[in-house]
Amino acid sequence: MGKERDELIRRYGGVPISEEQPSDAELMRRYIESYSRRGRLPPEVEALRRDMGKT
């Protein structure tokens, strides 16, 4: 199934996730974006905001 999926992705001009080599900044952008789609902040950001409110 994985090989078939990767071939299909390549056929339509994409790059399979298994072959991507995103930068750290791109990985972070995707991580933050995944939470923003759900209307939430990542747990690390929520913790920082709580800690900043205590000072």
mmCIF entry with sequence, helices, sheets and N, C-alpha, C, O atoms, coordinates in Angstrom:
data_MODEL
# 
_entry.id   MODEL 
# 
_entity.id                         1 
_entity.type                       polymer 
_entity.pdbx_number_of_molecules   1 
# 
_entity_poly.entity_id                      1 
_entity_poly.type                           'polypeptide(L)' 
_entity_poly.nstd_linkage                   no 
_entity_poly.nstd_monomer                   no 
_entity_poly.pdbx_seq_one_letter_code       MGKERDELIRRYGGVPISEEQPSDAELMRRYIESYSRRGRLPPEVEALRRDMGKT 
_entity_poly.pdbx_seq_one_letter_code_can   MGKERDELIRRYGGVPISEEQPSDAELMRRYIESYSRRGRLPPEVEALRRDMGKT 
_entity_poly.pdbx_strand_id                 A 
# 
loop_
_entity_poly_seq.entity_id 
_entity_poly_seq.num 
_entity_poly_seq.mon_id 
_entity_poly_seq.hetero 
1 1  MET n 
1 2  GLY n 
1 3  LYS n 
1 4  GLU n 
1 5  ARG n 
1 6  ASP n 
1 7  GLU n 
1 8  LEU n 
1 9  ILE n 
1 10 ARG n 
1 11 ARG n 
1 12 TYR n 
1 13 GLY n 
1 14 GLY n 
1 15 VAL n 
1 16 PRO n 
1 17 ILE n 
1 18 SER n 
1 19 GLU n 
1 20 GLU n 
1 21 GLN n 
1 22 PRO n 
1 23 SER n 
1 24 ASP n 
1 25 ALA n 
1 26 GLU n 
1 27 LEU n 
1 28 MET n 
1 29 ARG n 
1 30 ARG n 
1 31 TYR n 
1 32 ILE n 
1 33 GLU n 
1 34 SER n 
1 35 TYR n 
1 36 SER n 
1 37 ARG n 
1 38 ARG n 
1 39 GLY n 
1 40 ARG n 
1 41 LEU n 
1 42 PRO n 
1 43 PRO n 
1 44 GLU n 
1 45 VAL n 
1 46 GLU n 
1 47 ALA n 
1 48 LEU n 
1 49 ARG n 
1 50 ARG n 
1 51 ASP n 
1 52 MET n 
1 53 GLY n 
1 54 LYS n 
1 55 THR n 
# 
_struct_asym.id          A 
_struct_asym.entity_id   1 
# 
loop_
_struct_conf.conf_type_id 
_struct_conf.id 
_struct_conf.pdbx_PDB_helix_id 
_struct_conf.beg_label_comp_id 
_struct_conf.beg_label_asym_id 
_struct_conf.beg_label_seq_id 
_struct_conf.pdbx_beg_PDB_ins_code 
_struct_conf.end_label_comp_id 
_struct_conf.end_label_asym_id 
_struct_conf.end_label_seq_id 
_struct_conf.pdbx_end_PDB_ins_code 
_struct_conf.beg_auth_comp_id 
_struct_conf.beg_auth_asym_id 
_struct_conf.beg_auth_seq_id 
_struct_conf.end_auth_comp_id 
_struct_conf.end_auth_asym_id 
_struct_conf.end_auth_seq_id 
_struct_conf.pdbx_PDB_helix_class 
_struct_conf.details 
_struct_conf.pdbx_PDB_helix_length 
HELX_P HELX_P1 AA1 GLY A 2  ? ARG A 11 ? GLY A 2  ARG A 11 1 ? 10 
HELX_P HELX_P2 AA2 ILE A 17 ? GLU A 19 ? ILE A 17 GLU A 19 5 ? 3  
HELX_P HELX_P3 AA3 ASP A 24 ? ARG A 37 ? ASP A 24 ARG A 37 1 ? 14 
HELX_P HELX_P4 AA4 PRO A 43 ? LYS A 54 ? PRO A 43 LYS A 54 1 ? 12 
# 
_struct_conf_type.id          HELX_P 
_struct_conf_type.criteria    ? 
_struct_conf_type.reference   ? 
# 
loop_
_atom_site.group_PDB 
_atom_site.id 
_atom_site.type_symbol 
_atom_site.label_atom_id 
_atom_site.label_alt_id 
_atom_site.label_comp_id 
_atom_site.label_asym_id 
_atom_site.label_entity_id 
_atom_site.label_seq_id 
_atom_site.pdbx_PDB_ins_code 
_atom_site.Cartn_x 
_atom_site.Cartn_y 
_atom_site.Cartn_z 
_atom_site.occupancy 
_atom_site.B_iso_or_equiv 
_atom_site.pdbx_formal_charge 
_atom_site.auth_seq_id 
_atom_site.auth_comp_id 
_atom_site.auth_asym_id 
_atom_site.auth_atom_id 
_atom_site.pdbx_PDB_model_num 
ATOM 1   N N  . MET A 1 1  ? 0.819  -1.191 0.000   1.00 0.00 ? 1  MET A N  1 
ATOM 2   C CA . MET A 1 1  ? 0.000  0.000  0.000   1.00 0.00 ? 1  MET A CA 1 
ATOM 3   C C  . MET A 1 1  ? 0.864  1.256  0.000   1.00 0.00 ? 1  MET A C  1 
ATOM 4   O O  . MET A 1 1  ? 0.555  2.213  -0.710  1.00 0.00 ? 1  MET A O  1 
ATOM 5   N N  . GLY A 1 2  ? 1.917  1.269  0.766   1.00 0.00 ? 2  GLY A N  1 
ATOM 6   C CA . GLY A 1 2  ? 2.775  2.442  0.841   1.00 0.00 ? 2  GLY A CA 1 
ATOM 7   C C  . GLY A 1 2  ? 3.469  2.760  -0.468  1.00 0.00 ? 2  GLY A C  1 
ATOM 8   O O  . GLY A 1 2  ? 3.550  3.919  -0.875  1.00 0.00 ? 2  GLY A O  1 
ATOM 9   N N  . LYS A 1 3  ? 3.971  1.719  -1.127  1.00 0.00 ? 3  LYS A N  1 
ATOM 10  C CA . LYS A 1 3  ? 4.656  1.931  -2.412  1.00 0.00 ? 3  LYS A CA 1 
ATOM 11  C C  . LYS A 1 3  ? 3.675  2.422  -3.464  1.00 0.00 ? 3  LYS A C  1 
ATOM 12  O O  . LYS A 1 3  ? 4.004  3.300  -4.261  1.00 0.00 ? 3  LYS A O  1 
ATOM 13  N N  . GLU A 1 4  ? 2.473  1.860  -3.472  1.00 0.00 ? 4  GLU A N  1 
ATOM 14  C CA . GLU A 1 4  ? 1.455  2.283  -4.443  1.00 0.00 ? 4  GLU A CA 1 
ATOM 15  C C  . GLU A 1 4  ? 1.085  3.748  -4.210  1.00 0.00 ? 4  GLU A C  1 
ATOM 16  O O  . GLU A 1 4  ? 0.942  4.519  -5.158  1.00 0.00 ? 4  GLU A O  1 
ATOM 17  N N  . ARG A 1 5  ? 0.933  4.118  -2.952  1.00 0.00 ? 5  ARG A N  1 
ATOM 18  C CA . ARG A 1 5  ? 0.603  5.508  -2.610  1.00 0.00 ? 5  ARG A CA 1 
ATOM 19  C C  . ARG A 1 5  ? 1.716  6.446  -3.066  1.00 0.00 ? 5  ARG A C  1 
ATOM 20  O O  . ARG A 1 5  ? 1.444  7.488  -3.663  1.00 0.00 ? 5  ARG A O  1 
ATOM 21  N N  . ASP A 1 6  ? 2.959  6.084  -2.789  1.00 0.00 ? 6  ASP A N  1 
ATOM 22  C CA . ASP A 1 6  ? 4.089  6.922  -3.185  1.00 0.00 ? 6  ASP A CA 1 
ATOM 23  C C  . ASP A 1 6  ? 4.152  7.079  -4.705  1.00 0.00 ? 6  ASP A C  1 
ATOM 24  O O  . ASP A 1 6  ? 4.429  8.169  -5.204  1.00 0.00 ? 6  ASP A O  1 
ATOM 25  N N  . GLU A 1 7  ? 3.895  5.989  -5.446  1.00 0.00 ? 7  GLU A N  1 
ATOM 26  C CA . GLU A 1 7  ? 3.904  6.063  -6.914  1.00 0.00 ? 7  GLU A CA 1 
ATOM 27  C C  . GLU A 1 7  ? 2.805  6.993  -7.417  1.00 0.00 ? 7  GLU A C  1 
ATOM 28  O O  . GLU A 1 7  ? 3.019  7.763  -8.354  1.00 0.00 ? 7  GLU A O  1 
ATOM 29  N N  . LEU A 1 8  ? 1.650  6.922  -6.807  1.00 0.00 ? 8  LEU A N  1 
ATOM 30  C CA . LEU A 1 8  ? 0.542  7.787  -7.201  1.00 0.00 ? 8  LEU A CA 1 
ATOM 31  C C  . LEU A 1 8  ? 0.868  9.252  -6.927  1.00 0.00 ? 8  LEU A C  1 
ATOM 32  O O  . LEU A 1 8  ? 0.580  10.122 -7.749  1.00 0.00 ? 8  LEU A O  1 
ATOM 33  N N  . ILE A 1 9  ? 1.463  9.519  -5.784  1.00 0.00 ? 9  ILE A N  1 
ATOM 34  C CA . ILE A 1 9  ? 1.861  10.891 -5.440  1.00 0.00 ? 9  ILE A CA 1 
ATOM 35  C C  . ILE A 1 9  ? 2.860  11.412 -6.462  1.00 0.00 ? 9  ILE A C  1 
ATOM 36  O O  . ILE A 1 9  ? 2.727  12.540 -6.935  1.00 0.00 ? 9  ILE A O  1 
ATOM 37  N N  . ARG A 1 10 ? 3.862  10.605 -6.810  1.00 0.00 ? 10 ARG A N  1 
ATOM 38  C CA . ARG A 1 10 ? 4.857  11.010 -7.807  1.00 0.00 ? 10 ARG A CA 1 
ATOM 39  C C  . ARG A 1 10 ? 4.220  11.253 -9.173  1.00 0.00 ? 10 ARG A C  1 
ATOM 40  O O  . ARG A 1 10 ? 4.587  12.194 -9.877  1.00 0.00 ? 10 ARG A O  1 
ATOM 41  N N  . ARG A 1 11 ? 3.273  10.406 -9.540  1.00 0.00 ? 11 ARG A N  1 
ATOM 42  C CA . ARG A 1 11 ? 2.616  10.528 -10.838 1.00 0.00 ? 11 ARG A CA 1 
ATOM 43  C C  . ARG A 1 11 ? 1.940  11.897 -10.979 1.00 0.00 ? 11 ARG A C  1 
ATOM 44  O O  . ARG A 1 11 ? 1.901  12.459 -12.074 1.00 0.00 ? 11 ARG A O  1 
ATOM 45  N N  . TYR A 1 12 ? 1.420  12.424 -9.894  1.00 0.00 ? 12 TYR A N  1 
ATOM 46  C CA . TYR A 1 12 ? 0.744  13.720 -9.940  1.00 0.00 ? 12 TYR A CA 1 
ATOM 47  C C  . TYR A 1 12 ? 1.671  14.872 -9.554  1.00 0.00 ? 12 TYR A C  1 
ATOM 48  O O  . TYR A 1 12 ? 1.207  15.967 -9.237  1.00 0.00 ? 12 TYR A O  1 
ATOM 49  N N  . GLY A 1 13 ? 2.968  14.623 -9.580  1.00 0.00 ? 13 GLY A N  1 
ATOM 50  C CA . GLY A 1 13 ? 3.949  15.692 -9.399  1.00 0.00 ? 13 GLY A CA 1 
ATOM 51  C C  . GLY A 1 13 ? 4.304  16.018 -7.961  1.00 0.00 ? 13 GLY A C  1 
ATOM 52  O O  . GLY A 1 13 ? 4.976  17.018 -7.707  1.00 0.00 ? 13 GLY A O  1 
ATOM 53  N N  . GLY A 1 14 ? 3.873  15.210 -7.027  1.00 0.00 ? 14 GLY A N  1 
ATOM 54  C CA . GLY A 1 14 ? 4.181  15.467 -5.621  1.00 0.00 ? 14 GLY A CA 1 
ATOM 55  C C  . GLY A 1 14 ? 5.412  14.711 -5.155  1.00 0.00 ? 14 GLY A C  1 
ATOM 56  O O  . GLY A 1 14 ? 6.013  13.941 -5.904  1.00 0.00 ? 14 GLY A O  1 
ATOM 57  N N  . VAL A 1 15 ? 5.767  14.947 -3.916  1.00 0.00 ? 15 VAL A N  1 
ATOM 58  C CA . VAL A 1 15 ? 6.890  14.257 -3.288  1.00 0.00 ? 15 VAL A CA 1 
ATOM 59  C C  . VAL A 1 15 ? 6.346  13.515 -2.071  1.00 0.00 ? 15 VAL A C  1 
ATOM 60  O O  . VAL A 1 15 ? 5.797  14.143 -1.166  1.00 0.00 ? 15 VAL A O  1 
ATOM 61  N N  . PRO A 1 16 ? 6.489  12.204 -2.035  1.00 0.00 ? 16 PRO A N  1 
ATOM 62  C CA . PRO A 1 16 ? 6.008  11.452 -0.879  1.00 0.00 ? 16 PRO A CA 1 
ATOM 63  C C  . PRO A 1 16 ? 6.666  11.941 0.417   1.00 0.00 ? 16 PRO A C  1 
ATOM 64  O O  . PRO A 1 16 ? 7.837  12.318 0.429   1.00 0.00 ? 16 PRO A O  1 
ATOM 65  N N  . ILE A 1 17 ? 5.910  11.926 1.478   1.00 0.00 ? 17 ILE A N  1 
ATOM 66  C CA . ILE A 1 17 ? 6.417  12.386 2.779   1.00 0.00 ? 17 ILE A CA 1 
ATOM 67  C C  . ILE A 1 17 ? 7.680  11.631 3.165   1.00 0.00 ? 17 ILE A C  1 
ATOM 68  O O  . ILE A 1 17 ? 8.592  12.206 3.759   1.00 0.00 ? 17 ILE A O  1 
ATOM 69  N N  . SER A 1 18 ? 7.737  10.353 2.833   1.00 0.00 ? 18 SER A N  1 
ATOM 70  C CA . SER A 1 18 ? 8.906  9.542  3.196   1.00 0.00 ? 18 SER A CA 1 
ATOM 71  C C  . SER A 1 18 ? 10.175 10.024 2.500   1.00 0.00 ? 18 SER A C  1 
ATOM 72  O O  . SER A 1 18 ? 11.279 9.713  2.946   1.00 0.00 ? 18 SER A O  1 
ATOM 73  N N  . GLU A 1 19 ? 10.031 10.786 1.406   1.00 0.00 ? 19 GLU A N  1 
ATOM 74  C CA . GLU A 1 19 ? 11.201 11.270 0.676   1.00 0.00 ? 19 GLU A CA 1 
ATOM 75  C C  . GLU A 1 19 ? 11.468 12.755 0.892   1.00 0.00 ? 19 GLU A C  1 
ATOM 76  O O  . GLU A 1 19 ? 12.461 13.285 0.395   1.00 0.00 ? 19 GLU A O  1 
ATOM 77  N N  . GLU A 1 20 ? 10.598 13.423 1.624   1.00 0.00 ? 20 GLU A N  1 
ATOM 78  C CA . GLU A 1 20 ? 10.799 14.849 1.881   1.00 0.00 ? 20 GLU A CA 1 
ATOM 79  C C  . GLU A 1 20 ? 11.954 15.036 2.855   1.00 0.00 ? 20 GLU A C  1 
ATOM 80  O O  . GLU A 1 20 ? 12.237 14.166 3.678   1.00 0.00 ? 20 GLU A O  1 
ATOM 81  N N  . GLN A 1 21 ? 12.609 16.173 2.748   1.00 0.00 ? 21 GLN A N  1 
ATOM 82  C CA . GLN A 1 21 ? 13.636 16.548 3.706   1.00 0.00 ? 21 GLN A CA 1 
ATOM 83  C C  . GLN A 1 21 ? 13.406 18.011 4.079   1.00 0.00 ? 21 GLN A C  1 
ATOM 84  O O  . GLN A 1 21 ? 14.202 18.883 3.730   1.00 0.00 ? 21 GLN A O  1 
ATOM 85  N N  . PRO A 1 22 ? 12.301 18.273 4.796   1.00 0.00 ? 22 PRO A N  1 
ATOM 86  C CA . PRO A 1 22 ? 11.978 19.667 5.130   1.00 0.00 ? 22 PRO A CA 1 
ATOM 87  C C  . PRO A 1 22 ? 12.960 20.243 6.141   1.00 0.00 ? 22 PRO A C  1 
ATOM 88  O O  . PRO A 1 22 ? 13.561 19.522 6.938   1.00 0.00 ? 22 PRO A O  1 
ATOM 89  N N  . SER A 1 23 ? 13.102 21.554 6.086   1.00 0.00 ? 23 SER A N  1 
ATOM 90  C CA . SER A 1 23 ? 13.967 22.235 7.053   1.00 0.00 ? 23 SER A CA 1 
ATOM 91  C C  . SER A 1 23 ? 13.279 22.255 8.409   1.00 0.00 ? 23 SER A C  1 
ATOM 92  O O  . SER A 1 23 ? 12.088 21.960 8.514   1.00 0.00 ? 23 SER A O  1 
ATOM 93  N N  . ASP A 1 24 ? 14.028 22.600 9.437   1.00 0.00 ? 24 ASP A N  1 
ATOM 94  C CA . ASP A 1 24 ? 13.454 22.711 10.776  1.00 0.00 ? 24 ASP A CA 1 
ATOM 95  C C  . ASP A 1 24 ? 12.347 23.759 10.803  1.00 0.00 ? 24 ASP A C  1 
ATOM 96  O O  . ASP A 1 24 ? 11.324 23.571 11.461  1.00 0.00 ? 24 ASP A O  1 
ATOM 97  N N  . ALA A 1 25 ? 12.553 24.862 10.088  1.00 0.00 ? 25 ALA A N  1 
ATOM 98  C CA . ALA A 1 25 ? 11.543 25.924 10.048  1.00 0.00 ? 25 ALA A CA 1 
ATOM 99  C C  . ALA A 1 25 ? 10.248 25.416 9.403   1.00 0.00 ? 25 ALA A C  1 
ATOM 100 O O  . ALA A 1 25 ? 9.153  25.744 9.858   1.00 0.00 ? 25 ALA A O  1 
ATOM 101 N N  . GLU A 1 26 ? 10.381 24.622 8.353   1.00 0.00 ? 26 GLU A N  1 
ATOM 102 C CA . GLU A 1 26 ? 9.202  24.074 7.685   1.00 0.00 ? 26 GLU A CA 1 
ATOM 103 C C  . GLU A 1 26 ? 8.476  23.085 8.584   1.00 0.00 ? 26 GLU A C  1 
ATOM 104 O O  . GLU A 1 26 ? 7.246  23.080 8.633   1.00 0.00 ? 26 GLU A O  1 
ATOM 105 N N  . LEU A 1 27 ? 9.218  22.257 9.288   1.00 0.00 ? 27 LEU A N  1 
ATOM 106 C CA . LEU A 1 27 ? 8.596  21.321 10.223  1.00 0.00 ? 27 LEU A CA 1 
ATOM 107 C C  . LEU A 1 27 ? 7.836  22.070 11.311  1.00 0.00 ? 27 LEU A C  1 
ATOM 108 O O  . LEU A 1 27 ? 6.729  21.679 11.679  1.00 0.00 ? 27 LEU A O  1 
ATOM 109 N N  . MET A 1 28 ? 8.428  23.148 11.827  1.00 0.00 ? 28 MET A N  1 
ATOM 110 C CA . MET A 1 28 ? 7.775  23.936 12.866  1.00 0.00 ? 28 MET A CA 1 
ATOM 111 C C  . MET A 1 28 ? 6.519  24.607 12.315  1.00 0.00 ? 28 MET A C  1 
ATOM 112 O O  . MET A 1 28 ? 5.490  24.657 12.989  1.00 0.00 ? 28 MET A O  1 
ATOM 113 N N  . ARG A 1 29 ? 6.607  25.126 11.083  1.00 0.00 ? 29 ARG A N  1 
ATOM 114 C CA . ARG A 1 29 ? 5.442  25.768 10.470  1.00 0.00 ? 29 ARG A CA 1 
ATOM 115 C C  . ARG A 1 29 ? 4.292  24.771 10.334  1.00 0.00 ? 29 ARG A C  1 
ATOM 116 O O  . ARG A 1 29 ? 3.145  25.104 10.635  1.00 0.00 ? 29 ARG A O  1 
ATOM 117 N N  . ARG A 1 30 ? 4.589  23.564 9.888   1.00 0.00 ? 30 ARG A N  1 
ATOM 118 C CA . ARG A 1 30 ? 3.554  22.532 9.755   1.00 0.00 ? 30 ARG A CA 1 
ATOM 119 C C  . ARG A 1 30 ? 2.956  22.176 11.110  1.00 0.00 ? 30 ARG A C  1 
ATOM 120 O O  . ARG A 1 30 ? 1.746  21.989 11.237  1.00 0.00 ? 30 ARG A O  1 
ATOM 121 N N  . TYR A 1 31 ? 3.815  22.084 12.118  1.00 0.00 ? 31 TYR A N  1 
ATOM 122 C CA . TYR A 1 31 ? 3.367  21.738 13.469  1.00 0.00 ? 31 TYR A CA 1 
ATOM 123 C C  . TYR A 1 31 ? 2.395  22.790 13.992  1.00 0.00 ? 31 TYR A C  1 
ATOM 124 O O  . TYR A 1 31 ? 1.315  22.453 14.478  1.00 0.00 ? 31 TYR A O  1 
ATOM 125 N N  . ILE A 1 32 ? 2.775  24.059 13.894  1.00 0.00 ? 32 ILE A N  1 
ATOM 126 C CA . ILE A 1 32 ? 1.920  25.155 14.353  1.00 0.00 ? 32 ILE A CA 1 
ATOM 127 C C  . ILE A 1 32 ? 0.640  25.194 13.522  1.00 0.00 ? 32 ILE A C  1 
ATOM 128 O O  . ILE A 1 32 ? -0.449 25.386 14.061  1.00 0.00 ? 32 ILE A O  1 
ATOM 129 N N  . GLU A 1 33 ? 0.773  25.014 12.224  1.00 0.00 ? 33 GLU A N  1 
ATOM 130 C CA . GLU A 1 33 ? -0.387 25.052 11.331  1.00 0.00 ? 33 GLU A CA 1 
ATOM 131 C C  . GLU A 1 33 ? -1.394 23.954 11.665  1.00 0.00 ? 33 GLU A C  1 
ATOM 132 O O  . GLU A 1 33 ? -2.602 24.174 11.578  1.00 0.00 ? 33 GLU A O  1 
ATOM 133 N N  . SER A 1 34 ? -0.910 22.784 12.042  1.00 0.00 ? 34 SER A N  1 
ATOM 134 C CA . SER A 1 34 ? -1.823 21.691 12.363  1.00 0.00 ? 34 SER A CA 1 
ATOM 135 C C  . SER A 1 34 ? -2.684 22.036 13.575  1.00 0.00 ? 34 SER A C  1 
ATOM 136 O O  . SER A 1 34 ? -3.852 21.654 13.634  1.00 0.00 ? 34 SER A O  1 
ATOM 137 N N  . TYR A 1 35 ? -2.120 22.749 14.532  1.00 0.00 ? 35 TYR A N  1 
ATOM 138 C CA . TYR A 1 35 ? -2.908 23.175 15.691  1.00 0.00 ? 35 TYR A CA 1 
ATOM 139 C C  . TYR A 1 35 ? -3.824 24.334 15.336  1.00 0.00 ? 35 TYR A C  1 
ATOM 140 O O  . TYR A 1 35 ? -4.951 24.385 15.828  1.00 0.00 ? 35 TYR A O  1 
ATOM 141 N N  . SER A 1 36 ? -3.387 25.257 14.506  1.00 0.00 ? 36 SER A N  1 
ATOM 142 C CA . SER A 1 36 ? -4.210 26.417 14.167  1.00 0.00 ? 36 SER A CA 1 
ATOM 143 C C  . SER A 1 36 ? -5.450 26.001 13.391  1.00 0.00 ? 36 SER A C  1 
ATOM 144 O O  . SER A 1 36 ? -6.499 26.634 13.515  1.00 0.00 ? 36 SER A O  1 
ATOM 145 N N  . ARG A 1 37 ? -5.343 24.946 12.593  1.00 0.00 ? 37 ARG A N  1 
ATOM 146 C CA . ARG A 1 37 ? -6.528 24.452 11.882  1.00 0.00 ? 37 ARG A CA 1 
ATOM 147 C C  . ARG A 1 37 ? -7.606 24.018 12.864  1.00 0.00 ? 37 ARG A C  1 
ATOM 148 O O  . ARG A 1 37 ? -8.797 24.115 12.570  1.00 0.00 ? 37 ARG A O  1 
ATOM 149 N N  . ARG A 1 38 ? -7.187 23.542 14.027  1.00 0.00 ? 38 ARG A N  1 
ATOM 150 C CA . ARG A 1 38 ? -8.145 23.103 15.041  1.00 0.00 ? 38 ARG A CA 1 
ATOM 151 C C  . ARG A 1 38 ? -8.514 24.227 16.004  1.00 0.00 ? 38 ARG A C  1 
ATOM 152 O O  . ARG A 1 38 ? -9.306 24.030 16.926  1.00 0.00 ? 38 ARG A O  1 
ATOM 153 N N  . GLY A 1 39 ? -7.931 25.413 15.783  1.00 0.00 ? 39 GLY A N  1 
ATOM 154 C CA . GLY A 1 39 ? -8.242 26.543 16.658  1.00 0.00 ? 39 GLY A CA 1 
ATOM 155 C C  . GLY A 1 39 ? -7.590 26.456 18.024  1.00 0.00 ? 39 GLY A C  1 
ATOM 156 O O  . GLY A 1 39 ? -8.116 26.993 18.998  1.00 0.00 ? 39 GLY A O  1 
ATOM 157 N N  . ARG A 1 40 ? -6.456 25.790 18.105  1.00 0.00 ? 40 ARG A N  1 
ATOM 158 C CA . ARG A 1 40 ? -5.748 25.627 19.372  1.00 0.00 ? 40 ARG A CA 1 
ATOM 159 C C  . ARG A 1 40 ? -4.307 26.063 19.222  1.00 0.00 ? 40 ARG A C  1 
ATOM 160 O O  . ARG A 1 40 ? -3.782 26.185 18.115  1.00 0.00 ? 40 ARG A O  1 
ATOM 161 N N  . LEU A 1 41 ? -3.679 26.295 20.365  1.00 0.00 ? 41 LEU A N  1 
ATOM 162 C CA . LEU A 1 41 ? -2.242 26.538 20.388  1.00 0.00 ? 41 LEU A CA 1 
ATOM 163 C C  . LEU A 1 41 ? -1.541 25.239 20.762  1.00 0.00 ? 41 LEU A C  1 
ATOM 164 O O  . LEU A 1 41 ? -2.109 24.423 21.488  1.00 0.00 ? 41 LEU A O  1 
ATOM 165 N N  . PRO A 1 42 ? -0.321 25.033 20.282  1.00 0.00 ? 42 PRO A N  1 
ATOM 166 C CA . PRO A 1 42 ? 0.429  23.839 20.696  1.00 0.00 ? 42 PRO A CA 1 
ATOM 167 C C  . PRO A 1 42 ? 0.616  23.850 22.213  1.00 0.00 ? 42 PRO A C  1 
ATOM 168 O O  . PRO A 1 42 ? 0.682  24.922 22.815  1.00 0.00 ? 42 PRO A O  1 
ATOM 169 N N  . PRO A 1 43 ? 0.702  22.685 22.834  1.00 0.00 ? 43 PRO A N  1 
ATOM 170 C CA . PRO A 1 43 ? 0.845  22.601 24.286  1.00 0.00 ? 43 PRO A CA 1 
ATOM 171 C C  . PRO A 1 43 ? 2.028  23.413 24.822  1.00 0.00 ? 43 PRO A C  1 
ATOM 172 O O  . PRO A 1 43 ? 1.937  24.001 25.900  1.00 0.00 ? 43 PRO A O  1 
ATOM 173 N N  . GLU A 1 44 ? 3.133  23.449 24.077  1.00 0.00 ? 44 GLU A N  1 
ATOM 174 C CA . GLU A 1 44 ? 4.303  24.188 24.547  1.00 0.00 ? 44 GLU A CA 1 
ATOM 175 C C  . GLU A 1 44 ? 4.009  25.684 24.618  1.00 0.00 ? 44 GLU A C  1 
ATOM 176 O O  . GLU A 1 44 ? 4.443  26.361 25.550  1.00 0.00 ? 44 GLU A O  1 
ATOM 177 N N  . VAL A 1 45 ? 3.275  26.197 23.636  1.00 0.00 ? 45 VAL A N  1 
ATOM 178 C CA . VAL A 1 45 ? 2.947  27.616 23.613  1.00 0.00 ? 45 VAL A CA 1 
ATOM 179 C C  . VAL A 1 45 ? 1.963  27.946 24.734  1.00 0.00 ? 45 VAL A C  1 
ATOM 180 O O  . VAL A 1 45 ? 2.101  28.972 25.400  1.00 0.00 ? 45 VAL A O  1 
ATOM 181 N N  . GLU A 1 46 ? 0.973  27.082 24.943  1.00 0.00 ? 46 GLU A N  1 
ATOM 182 C CA . GLU A 1 46 ? 0.026  27.295 26.037  1.00 0.00 ? 46 GLU A CA 1 
ATOM 183 C C  . GLU A 1 46 ? 0.751  27.342 27.377  1.00 0.00 ? 46 GLU A C  1 
ATOM 184 O O  . GLU A 1 46 ? 0.434  28.180 28.221  1.00 0.00 ? 46 GLU A O  1 
ATOM 185 N N  . ALA A 1 47 ? 1.717  26.452 27.581  1.00 0.00 ? 47 ALA A N  1 
ATOM 186 C CA . ALA A 1 47 ? 2.475  26.427 28.835  1.00 0.00 ? 47 ALA A CA 1 
ATOM 187 C C  . ALA A 1 47 ? 3.277  27.713 29.009  1.00 0.00 ? 47 ALA A C  1 
ATOM 188 O O  . ALA A 1 47 ? 3.327  28.271 30.105  1.00 0.00 ? 47 ALA A O  1 
ATOM 189 N N  . LEU A 1 48 ? 3.901  28.179 27.939  1.00 0.00 ? 48 LEU A N  1 
ATOM 190 C CA . LEU A 1 48 ? 4.659  29.439 28.010  1.00 0.00 ? 48 LEU A CA 1 
ATOM 191 C C  . LEU A 1 48 ? 3.759  30.613 28.349  1.00 0.00 ? 48 LEU A C  1 
ATOM 192 O O  . LEU A 1 48 ? 4.131  31.476 29.144  1.00 0.00 ? 48 LEU A O  1 
ATOM 193 N N  . ARG A 1 49 ? 2.589  30.647 27.756  1.00 0.00 ? 49 ARG A N  1 
ATOM 194 C CA . ARG A 1 49 ? 1.658  31.744 28.040  1.00 0.00 ? 49 ARG A CA 1 
ATOM 195 C C  . ARG A 1 49 ? 1.210  31.712 29.501  1.00 0.00 ? 49 ARG A C  1 
ATOM 196 O O  . ARG A 1 49 ? 1.095  32.756 30.144  1.00 0.00 ? 49 ARG A O  1 
ATOM 197 N N  . ARG A 1 50 ? 0.959  30.506 30.023  1.00 0.00 ? 50 ARG A N  1 
ATOM 198 C CA . ARG A 1 50 ? 0.574  30.376 31.442  1.00 0.00 ? 50 ARG A CA 1 
ATOM 199 C C  . ARG A 1 50 ? 1.706  30.859 32.335  1.00 0.00 ? 50 ARG A C  1 
ATOM 200 O O  . ARG A 1 50 ? 1.478  31.605 33.287  1.00 0.00 ? 50 ARG A O  1 
ATOM 201 N N  . ASP A 1 51 ? 2.947  30.424 32.020  1.00 0.00 ? 51 ASP A N  1 
ATOM 202 C CA . ASP A 1 51 ? 4.097  30.812 32.834  1.00 0.00 ? 51 ASP A CA 1 
ATOM 203 C C  . ASP A 1 51 ? 4.332  32.319 32.781  1.00 0.00 ? 51 ASP A C  1 
ATOM 204 O O  . ASP A 1 51 ? 4.690  32.920 33.794  1.00 0.00 ? 51 ASP A O  1 
ATOM 205 N N  . MET A 1 52 ? 4.137  32.933 31.628  1.00 0.00 ? 52 MET A N  1 
ATOM 206 C CA . MET A 1 52 ? 4.343  34.373 31.495  1.00 0.00 ? 52 MET A CA 1 
ATOM 207 C C  . MET A 1 52 ? 3.295  35.134 32.293  1.00 0.00 ? 52 MET A C  1 
ATOM 208 O O  . MET A 1 52 ? 3.574  36.230 32.781  1.00 0.00 ? 52 MET A O  1 
ATOM 209 N N  . GLY A 1 53 ? 2.121  34.591 32.434  1.00 0.00 ? 53 GLY A N  1 
ATOM 210 C CA . GLY A 1 53 ? 1.064  35.231 33.199  1.00 0.00 ? 53 GLY A CA 1 
ATOM 211 C C  . GLY A 1 53 ? 1.346  35.228 34.690  1.00 0.00 ? 53 GLY A C  1 
ATOM 212 O O  . GLY A 1 53 ? 0.790  36.046 35.422  1.00 0.00 ? 53 GLY A O  1 
ATOM 213 N N  . LYS A 1 54 ? 2.195  34.325 35.152  1.00 0.00 ? 54 LYS A N  1 
ATOM 214 C CA . LYS A 1 54 ? 2.511  34.226 36.573  1.00 0.00 ? 54 LYS A CA 1 
ATOM 215 C C  . LYS A 1 54 ? 3.516  35.266 37.026  1.00 0.00 ? 54 LYS A C  1 
ATOM 216 O O  . LYS A 1 54 ? 3.611  35.558 38.218  1.00 0.00 ? 54 LYS A O  1 
ATOM 217 N N  . THR A 1 55 ? 4.276  35.836 36.083  1.00 0.00 ? 55 THR A N  1 
ATOM 218 C CA . THR A 1 55 ? 5.320  36.789 36.466  1.00 0.00 ? 55 THR A CA 1 
ATOM 219 C C  . THR A 1 55 ? 4.811  38.183 36.499  1.00 0.00 ? 55 THR A C  1 
ATOM 220 O O  . THR A 1 55 ? 5.563  39.108 36.803  1.00 0.00 ? 55 THR A O  1 
# 
